Amino acid sequence: MENPHAERQAVLLERILKNASACTEMILELNHCVEEILCANASVKIAADLATKYRKNVQYNLAATTLHSEAP
C-alpha cells in the first residue's frame, strides 16, 4: 500500500531543496560582497590605525614634555 501523502511530501521536499539551494547561493554572493568591501576598506583601516598611533604618540610626548618642564 502506497503512502497517500508521498506525492505531497515529495513536492514539499523539492521546494525545501530549491529554497536551500537559493539560500546557499545568496550566502555565497554575500560572502563575496563582504570580501570586496573588506579589500576596498583596507587602506582606510591602515590610515585609521596610523592616525590612532600618531595620536597616542602625541599624547605620550605631550605628557612627557609637561612632566619634564614641571620638574625642578
VENKASUL-V842462 format. One record per helix or strand. SS is the DSSP state (2 for helix, 1 for strand). FROM is the first residue (numbers start at 1). TO is the last residue. If there is no record, write none. Layout:
((SS | FROM | TO) (SS | FROM | TO))
//
This chain:
((2 | 6 | 40) (2 | 42 | 70))
//
